[in-house]
Amino acid sequence: MADYTIIADVSSFICRTLREKMCPEPVPSPNNIEISSPASQDVDYIIGLYLYDVKEETVVARAPCVSAGGSKFSKPPVPYSLYYMVFINGSSQMGLKAPDIQKIIGRVAQIVSDNSAVYPHELQPWLDVREPPIVLSQAKMALDEKVRVWQAINKPYEISLFYKAAPVYVSSETVVDPPRVSEALFGIGISGGEGGDSG
């Protein structure tokens, strides 16, 4: 199962995809797209990708224990949901006008919709188990919930896109021994043969 770096790998995948497909139009350079927070100061990029929450998924079934070699097993991996905000950097020196911002937002929405899934083994090529895809979908949030995300970092609300990436399985380093067999029951069954009495 995927290592703990899978969370950072998902962020890098989203950022890399945006850099590949948004440049040179409507964003001039890949350097104008960063993994960052709107609270960061003195930065000059146009698009920011902000991971603002990580939640354990309680509705996704947990995988069984994973073999750790020999008779030992690792605890099951834990599924998480990652919550992202894609925002336009208000402190950028690019002098963006409202129509420019709307074009950028529209292109981001298009790219994420067209590249909405990635397999963990594409992010961590050493994985020998094929895990389910990590799916990017729009987070179902009301406007006031989005405003609260901005308020949490002491920033006024600005037009932005909110996404959920799930399930993201994080493996465990805890190795457990399988339960020992303390009692065994045996039974002997007798079935009638061809030479048995028929009447």
Backbone as CSV, one residue per row, in Angstrom:
resi,resn,N_x,N_y,N_z,CA_x,CA_y,CA_z,C_x,C_y,C_z
1,MET,0.838,-1.196,0.000,0.000,0.000,0.000,0.878,1.253,0.000
2,ALA,0.290,2.365,-0.405,1.048,3.599,-0.571,1.664,4.082,0.740
3,ASP,2.852,4.660,0.631,3.554,5.194,1.780,2.929,6.537,2.189
4,TYR,3.364,7.062,3.345,2.794,8.313,3.863,2.999,9.499,2.927
5,THR,3.974,9.416,2.031,4.227,10.520,1.096,3.145,10.641,0.035
6,ILE,2.170,9.721,0.025,1.127,9.753,-0.999,0.341,11.059,-0.956
7,ILE,0.188,11.665,0.228,-0.547,12.927,0.321,0.183,14.017,-0.461
8,ALA,1.491,14.132,-0.235,2.288,15.105,-0.990,2.323,14.749,-2.463
9,ASP,2.310,13.452,-2.777,2.344,13.020,-4.182,1.072,13.432,-4.920
10,VAL,-0.075,13.350,-4.245,-1.332,13.775,-4.873,-1.281,15.274,-5.163
11,SER,-0.791,16.056,-4.212,-0.665,17.500,-4.426,0.239,17.791,-5.611
12,SER,1.365,17.079,-5.690,2.304,17.286,-6.789,1.682,16.904,-8.123
13,PHE,0.872,15.844,-8.132,0.201,15.423,-9.365,-0.743,16.510,-9.867
14,ILE,-1.543,17.078,-8.973,-2.479,18.124,-9.382,-1.722,19.338,-9.909
15,CYS,-0.699,19.752,-9.170,0.083,20.921,-9.581,0.770,20.672,-10.922
16,ARG,1.359,19.488,-11.072,2.065,19.158,-12.314,1.103,19.138,-13.498
17,THR,-0.096,18.592,-13.296,-1.097,18.544,-14.372,-1.505,19.950,-14.798
18,LEU,-1.716,20.819,-13.830,-2.075,22.203,-14.157,-0.939,22.894,-14.902
19,ARG,0.286,22.671,-14.472,1.435,23.294,-15.139,1.567,22.827,-16.588
20,GLU,1.302,21.552,-16.806,1.454,21.003,-18.160,0.385,21.524,-19.108
21,LYS,-0.828,21.763,-18.604,-1.965,22.020,-19.489,-2.454,23.470,-19.483
22,MET,-1.976,24.279,-18.557,-2.446,25.666,-18.500,-1.482,26.649,-19.147
23,CYS,-0.318,26.171,-19.540,0.709,27.074,-20.073,0.951,26.771,-21.560
24,PRO,1.187,27.735,-22.397,1.364,29.166,-22.094,0.063,29.975,-22.063
25,GLU,-1.074,29.330,-22.238,-2.348,30.051,-22.252,-3.365,29.258,-21.434
26,PRO,-3.975,29.856,-20.441,-4.017,31.287,-20.111,-2.951,31.748,-19.114
27,VAL,-2.056,30.831,-18.693,-0.998,31.197,-17.741,0.341,31.138,-18.471
28,PRO,1.153,32.199,-18.404,2.374,32.269,-19.226,3.399,31.176,-18.951
29,SER,3.628,30.828,-17.671,4.732,29.936,-17.333,4.332,28.949,-16.248
30,PRO,4.917,27.730,-16.275,4.666,26.774,-15.184,5.058,27.329,-13.818
31,ASN,6.011,28.253,-13.795,6.430,28.849,-12.528,5.344,29.716,-11.908
32,ASN,4.291,30.004,-12.679,3.187,30.813,-12.161,2.144,29.974,-11.415
33,ILE,2.412,28.676,-11.253,1.482,27.773,-10.567,2.248,27.098,-9.431
34,GLU,1.750,27.238,-8.203,2.482,26.751,-7.037,1.563,26.034,-6.050
35,ILE,2.163,25.120,-5.268,1.499,24.583,-4.088,1.761,25.588,-2.973
36,SER,0.707,26.236,-2.501,0.904,27.321,-1.552,-0.389,27.581,-0.790
37,SER,-0.304,28.529,0.133,-1.466,28.966,0.892,-1.760,30.418,0.561
38,PRO,-3.032,30.803,0.535,-3.351,32.220,0.317,-2.761,33.124,1.395
39,ALA,-2.397,32.539,2.538,-1.830,33.336,3.628,-0.355,33.662,3.401
40,SER,0.284,32.997,2.432,1.698,33.262,2.169,1.879,34.680,1.655
41,GLN,2.903,35.342,2.127,3.164,36.720,1.743,4.367,36.793,0.797
42,ASP,4.451,37.910,0.066,5.609,38.178,-0.802,5.877,37.043,-1.782
43,VAL,4.824,36.564,-2.413,4.965,35.523,-3.430,4.375,36.052,-4.734
44,ASP,4.934,35.602,-5.837,4.476,36.112,-7.126,4.171,34.953,-8.067
45,TYR,3.056,34.294,-7.820,2.555,33.270,-8.720,1.105,33.633,-9.022
46,ILE,0.507,32.947,-9.968,-0.869,33.283,-10.349,-1.871,32.309,-9.735
47,ILE,-1.591,31.004,-9.842,-2.512,29.984,-9.334,-1.878,29.281,-8.144
48,GLY,-2.648,29.156,-7.069,-2.185,28.438,-5.888,-3.037,27.210,-5.640
49,LEU,-2.390,26.132,-5.204,-3.081,24.902,-4.804,-2.875,24.745,-3.305
50,TYR,-3.964,24.792,-2.564,-3.896,24.821,-1.102,-4.620,23.609,-0.525
51,LEU,-3.868,22.732,0.158,-4.465,21.607,0.872,-4.902,22.126,2.243
52,TYR,-6.223,22.239,2.456,-6.700,22.862,3.676,-7.306,21.890,4.673
53,ASP,-7.507,20.616,4.281,-8.058,19.651,5.239,-7.754,18.231,4.797
54,VAL,-7.560,17.357,5.791,-7.366,15.923,5.566,-8.276,15.210,6.552
55,LYS,-9.175,14.385,6.036,-10.127,13.684,6.900,-10.077,12.186,6.651
56,GLU,-10.178,11.428,7.733,-10.272,9.977,7.584,-11.639,9.634,7.009
57,GLU,-11.644,8.765,6.009,-12.890,8.348,5.356,-13.539,7.240,6.177
58,THR,-14.729,7.497,6.692,-15.410,6.482,7.500,-16.395,5.649,6.687
59,VAL,-16.731,6.095,5.477,-17.704,5.352,4.673,-17.032,4.430,3.672
60,VAL,-15.691,4.492,3.590,-14.953,3.619,2.679,-14.479,2.408,3.457
61,ALA,-14.727,1.223,2.904,-14.321,-0.003,3.586,-12.804,-0.088,3.685
62,ARG,-12.327,-0.466,4.844,-10.890,-0.625,5.030,-10.419,-1.920,4.388
63,ALA,-9.215,-1.874,3.856,-8.631,-3.063,3.262,-8.228,-4.027,4.373
64,PRO,-8.068,-5.330,4.059,-7.624,-6.277,5.080,-6.159,-6.056,5.430
65,CYS,-5.686,-6.780,6.444,-4.271,-6.705,6.809,-3.411,-7.048,5.602
66,VAL,-2.238,-6.430,5.540,-1.345,-6.596,4.396,-0.178,-7.471,4.810
67,SER,0.187,-8.431,3.983,1.319,-9.307,4.285,2.597,-8.491,4.392
68,ALA,3.366,-8.737,5.474,4.626,-8.049,5.686,5.792,-9.028,5.600
69,GLY,5.571,-10.141,4.953,6.614,-11.147,4.800,6.499,-12.228,5.864
70,GLY,6.714,-13.473,5.454,6.604,-14.586,6.390,5.185,-14.713,6.903
71,SER,5.066,-14.856,8.216,3.741,-15.021,8.822,3.242,-13.716,9.438
72,LYS,3.921,-12.617,9.162,3.555,-11.347,9.772,2.692,-10.508,8.830
73,PHE,1.909,-9.623,9.434,1.016,-8.769,8.664,1.097,-7.332,9.193
74,SER,0.869,-6.371,8.294,0.769,-4.974,8.697,-0.691,-4.633,8.954
75,LYS,-0.919,-3.668,9.842,-2.280,-3.194,10.064,-2.843,-2.658,8.754
76,PRO,-4.156,-2.691,8.578,-4.745,-2.210,7.319,-4.436,-0.740,7.082
77,PRO,-4.282,-0.332,5.813,-4.088,1.094,5.518,-5.353,1.885,5.844
78,VAL,-5.175,3.154,6.128,-6.308,4.014,6.492,-6.668,4.895,5.295
79,PRO,-7.952,4.913,4.897,-8.364,5.772,3.777,-8.646,7.201,4.248
80,TYR,-8.151,8.164,3.478,-8.364,9.574,3.787,-8.968,10.290,2.587
81,SER,-9.582,11.430,2.872,-10.010,12.377,1.840,-9.180,13.638,1.999
82,LEU,-8.675,14.149,0.878,-7.902,15.383,0.875,-8.764,16.488,0.287
83,TYR,-8.759,17.643,0.925,-9.583,18.764,0.467,-8.675,19.912,0.018
84,TYR,-8.880,20.329,-1.232,-8.031,21.345,-1.847,-8.845,22.573,-2.243
85,MET,-8.157,23.700,-2.218,-8.697,24.923,-2.795,-7.734,25.389,-3.878
86,VAL,-8.249,25.651,-5.076,-7.456,26.247,-6.144,-7.873,27.717,-6.215
87,PHE,-6.918,28.605,-6.003,-7.240,30.026,-5.903,-6.324,30.856,-6.804
88,ILE,-6.757,32.072,-7.072,-5.956,33.032,-7.828,-5.238,33.920,-6.818
89,ASN,-3.944,34.048,-6.976,-3.140,34.819,-6.039,-3.399,36.316,-6.200
90,GLY,-4.058,36.885,-5.197,-4.412,38.297,-5.276,-3.217,39.229,-5.213
91,SER,-2.079,38.745,-4.679,-0.899,39.605,-4.569,0.040,39.459,-5.766
92,SER,-0.391,38.709,-6.773,0.437,38.546,-7.970,0.658,39.895,-8.657
93,GLN,1.833,40.046,-9.247,2.182,41.282,-9.939,1.733,41.276,-11.406
94,MET,0.931,40.278,-11.787,0.557,40.131,-13.191,-0.532,41.113,-13.616
95,GLY,-1.176,41.775,-12.675,-2.206,42.751,-13.024,-3.418,42.125,-13.682
96,LEU,-3.915,41.028,-13.110,-5.048,40.319,-13.705,-6.346,41.092,-13.503
97,LYS,-7.147,41.106,-14.548,-8.470,41.719,-14.481,-9.507,40.610,-14.315
98,ALA,-10.734,41.002,-13.978,-11.795,40.033,-13.721,-11.982,39.038,-14.865
99,PRO,-12.024,39.476,-16.157,-12.165,38.497,-17.243,-11.007,37.495,-17.290
100,ASP,-9.780,37.958,-16.985,-8.627,37.052,-16.969,-8.798,35.993,-15.886
101,ILE,-9.242,36.407,-14.714,-9.436,35.477,-13.603,-10.500,34.447,-13.944
102,GLN,-11.570,34.892,-14.589,-12.638,33.958,-14.955,-12.169,32.946,-15.993
103,LYS,-11.324,33.365,-16.920,-10.770,32.432,-17.909,-9.891,31.386,-17.224
104,ILE,-9.092,31.834,-16.276,-8.204,30.913,-15.559,-9.016,29.899,-14.753
105,ILE,-10.032,30.382,-14.048,-10.887,29.493,-13.264,-11.566,28.463,-14.166
106,GLY,-12.068,28.927,-15.308,-12.730,28.011,-16.246,-11.790,26.951,-16.774
107,ARG,-10.555,27.346,-17.084,-9.571,26.380,-17.601,-9.185,25.377,-16.519
108,VAL,-9.029,25.827,-15.283,-8.727,24.897,-14.190,-9.845,23.863,-14.052
109,ALA,-11.092,24.332,-14.063,-12.236,23.422,-13.946,-12.237,22.394,-15.074
110,GLN,-11.921,22.833,-16.282,-11.885,21.935,-17.435,-10.789,20.886,-17.288
111,ILE,-9.603,21.312,-16.874,-8.462,20.403,-16.751,-8.710,19.359,-15.665
112,VAL,-9.209,19.796,-14.510,-9.458,18.844,-13.425,-10.544,17.852,-13.822
113,SER,-11.570,18.319,-14.509,-12.630,17.420,-14.964,-12.100,16.377,-15.941
114,ASP,-11.174,16.776,-16.802,-10.615,15.858,-17.804,-9.525,14.955,-17.239
115,ASN,-8.998,15.288,-16.070,-7.912,14.506,-15.454,-8.278,14.232,-13.997
116,SER,-9.422,13.586,-13.826,-10.031,13.502,-12.502,-9.657,12.260,-11.709
117,ALA,-8.747,11.445,-12.204,-8.373,10.237,-11.467,-6.916,9.889,-11.727
118,VAL,-6.282,9.327,-10.718,-4.908,8.858,-10.845,-4.753,7.629,-9.956
119,TYR,-4.015,6.635,-10.452,-3.772,5.434,-9.661,-2.549,5.634,-8.769
120,PRO,-2.595,5.141,-7.524,-1.452,5.307,-6.624,-0.136,4.807,-7.205
121,HIS,-0.174,3.721,-8.010,1.092,3.203,-8.553,1.683,4.140,-9.612
122,GLU,0.879,5.073,-10.139,1.424,6.089,-11.037,2.187,7.152,-10.250
123,LEU,1.831,7.321,-8.981,2.498,8.296,-8.124,3.657,7.664,-7.359
124,GLN,3.522,6.376,-7.056,4.568,5.636,-6.358,4.819,4.344,-7.145
125,PRO,5.716,4.410,-8.147,5.892,3.289,-9.090,6.342,1.983,-8.451
126,TRP,6.854,2.028,-7.233,7.343,0.807,-6.595,6.216,-0.045,-6.006
127,LEU,4.996,0.460,-5.988,3.891,-0.309,-5.415,3.647,-1.570,-6.228
128,ASP,3.500,-2.699,-5.534,3.271,-3.962,-6.241,1.820,-4.419,-6.141
129,VAL,0.984,-3.624,-5.474,-0.444,-3.925,-5.384,-1.209,-2.815,-6.079
130,ARG,-2.111,-3.186,-6.955,-2.896,-2.181,-7.677,-4.040,-1.702,-6.796
131,GLU,-3.932,-0.473,-6.332,-4.949,0.098,-5.459,-6.000,0.825,-6.301
132,PRO,-7.167,1.096,-5.709,-8.216,1.814,-6.459,-7.754,3.222,-6.803
133,PRO,-8.332,3.808,-7.852,-7.910,5.151,-8.258,-8.292,6.204,-7.220
134,ILE,-7.472,7.241,-7.158,-7.785,8.418,-6.358,-8.551,9.372,-7.264
135,VAL,-9.775,9.685,-6.891,-10.668,10.457,-7.759,-10.777,11.890,-7.240
136,LEU,-10.634,12.828,-8.171,-10.817,14.248,-7.867,-12.237,14.646,-8.247
137,SER,-12.959,15.193,-7.291,-14.322,15.645,-7.572,-14.538,16.982,-6.874
138,GLN,-15.494,17.746,-7.383,-15.777,19.022,-6.735,-16.343,18.786,-5.340
139,ALA,-15.769,19.467,-4.357,-16.276,19.349,-2.993,-17.653,19.992,-2.922
140,LYS,-18.592,19.263,-2.354,-19.966,19.772,-2.245,-20.035,20.716,-1.042
141,MET,-19.858,21.994,-1.317,-19.808,22.994,-0.259,-20.694,24.175,-0.611
142,ALA,-21.403,24.659,0.396,-22.173,25.891,0.221,-21.211,27.072,0.270
143,LEU,-21.687,28.226,-0.209,-20.837,29.407,-0.253,-20.326,29.791,1.132
144,ASP,-21.170,29.676,2.151,-20.721,30.067,3.490,-19.615,29.158,4.010
145,GLU,-19.618,27.893,3.593,-18.530,26.987,3.974,-17.223,27.400,3.306
146,LYS,-17.304,27.820,2.061,-16.110,28.292,1.361,-15.574,29.566,2.010
147,VAL,-16.488,30.435,2.383,-16.083,31.679,3.047,-15.331,31.365,4.338
148,ARG,-15.787,30.341,5.075,-15.140,29.989,6.347,-13.711,29.501,6.138
149,VAL,-13.458,28.816,5.013,-12.086,28.383,4.715,-11.183,29.602,4.573
150,TRP,-11.660,30.606,3.861,-10.890,31.840,3.700,-10.728,32.562,5.037
151,GLN,-11.793,32.594,5.835,-11.722,33.265,7.132,-10.719,32.596,8.062
152,ALA,-10.560,31.280,7.922,-9.626,30.547,8.782,-8.185,31.007,8.587
153,ILE,-7.897,31.582,7.422,-6.544,32.093,7.158,-6.548,33.623,7.094
154,ASN,-7.616,34.209,7.676,-7.721,35.675,7.783,-7.629,36.382,6.431
155,LYS,-8.324,35.820,5.460,-8.367,36.421,4.132,-9.815,36.598,3.705
156,PRO,-10.133,37.682,2.996,-11.493,37.833,2.474,-11.743,36.833,1.350
157,TYR,-12.986,36.398,1.233,-13.328,35.403,0.211,-13.050,35.929,-1.187
158,GLU,-12.473,35.044,-2.022,-12.281,35.316,-3.439,-12.737,34.095,-4.227
159,ILE,-13.113,34.306,-5.471,-13.567,33.201,-6.305,-12.499,32.118,-6.347
160,SER,-12.897,30.880,-6.114,-11.958,29.775,-6.035,-12.700,28.468,-6.275
161,LEU,-11.933,27.413,-6.517,-12.501,26.095,-6.765,-12.102,25.163,-5.625
162,PHE,-13.039,24.316,-5.222,-12.797,23.409,-4.096,-12.955,21.964,-4.571
163,TYR,-11.964,21.140,-4.230,-11.966,19.752,-4.696,-11.692,18.777,-3.557
164,LYS,-12.198,17.568,-3.748,-11.947,16.457,-2.826,-11.213,15.362,-3.590
165,ALA,-10.130,14.836,-3.025,-9.394,13.717,-3.612,-9.538,12.526,-2.673
166,ALA,-10.116,11.417,-3.177,-10.359,10.260,-2.313,-10.614,9.012,-3.161
167,PRO,-10.398,7.808,-2.610,-9.769,7.569,-1.311,-8.245,7.553,-1.446
168,VAL,-7.582,8.103,-0.453,-6.121,8.100,-0.421,-5.714,7.193,0.735
169,TYR,-5.220,5.998,0.416,-4.855,5.021,1.438,-3.421,5.258,1.910
170,VAL,-3.258,5.364,3.212,-1.930,5.522,3.807,-1.612,4.244,4.580
171,SER,-0.494,3.629,4.238,-0.130,2.350,4.834,0.269,2.511,6.295
172,SER,0.349,1.397,6.995,0.768,1.378,8.395,2.137,0.718,8.513
173,GLU,2.938,1.203,9.466,4.229,0.571,9.740,4.124,-0.440,10.880
174,THR,2.944,-0.559,11.491,2.759,-1.480,12.609,2.586,-2.900,12.089
175,VAL,3.461,-3.784,12.542,3.413,-5.185,12.129,2.806,-5.999,13.264
176,VAL,1.852,-6.829,12.916,1.180,-7.662,13.921,1.347,-9.123,13.563
177,ASP,1.396,-9.970,14.595,1.437,-11.420,14.379,0.024,-11.934,14.216
178,PRO,-0.159,-12.914,13.351,-1.496,-13.496,13.234,-1.845,-14.231,14.523
179,PRO,-3.112,-14.330,14.869,-3.492,-15.046,16.104,-3.080,-16.516,16.035
180,ARG,-2.556,-17.004,17.158,-2.135,-18.408,17.194,-3.338,-19.317,17.380
181,VAL,-3.246,-20.504,16.791,-4.300,-21.495,16.942,-4.114,-22.166,18.292
182,SER,-5.082,-21.978,19.181,-4.964,-22.547,20.525,-5.784,-23.818,20.695
183,GLU,-6.693,-24.068,19.776,-7.548,-25.245,19.909,-7.966,-25.693,18.528
184,ALA,-7.959,-26.977,18.325,-8.364,-27.518,17.031,-9.393,-28.611,17.258
185,LEU,-10.420,-28.632,16.468,-11.453,-29.656,16.561,-11.433,-30.503,15.301
186,PHE,-11.476,-31.796,15.500,-11.468,-32.711,14.374,-12.716,-33.582,14.453
187,GLY,-13.269,-33.910,13.323,-14.416,-34.798,13.281,-14.222,-35.871,12.227
188,ILE,-14.821,-37.001,12.434,-14.718,-38.105,11.475,-16.114,-38.390,10.963
189,GLY,-16.238,-38.344,9.671,-17.527,-38.643,9.077,-17.499,-40.012,8.411
190,ILE,-18.571,-40.785,8.533,-18.652,-42.109,7.915,-19.765,-42.061,6.884
191,SER,-19.424,-42.392,5.679,-20.443,-42.416,4.638,-20.642,-43.844,4.174
192,GLY,-21.824,-44.144,3.722,-22.131,-45.487,3.272,-21.393,-45.853,2.017
193,GLY,-20.887,-47.070,1.929,-20.172,-47.515,0.738,-21.088,-48.259,-0.192
194,GLU,-20.519,-48.764,-1.272,-21.333,-49.469,-2.277,-21.840,-50.784,-1.733
195,GLY,-21.118,-51.356,-0.722,-21.524,-52.682,-0.229,-22.501,-52.613,0.907
196,GLY,-23.038,-51.449,1.226,-23.953,-51.343,2.352,-25.279,-52.030,2.075
197,ASP,-26.028,-52.331,3.176,-27.334,-52.976,2.997,-28.283,-52.047,2.301
198,SER,-29.040,-52.565,1.390,-30.022,-51.748,0.660,-31.407,-51.931,1.224
199,GLY,-31.650,-52.972,1.988,-32.993,-53.144,2.521,-32.877,-53.907,3.755
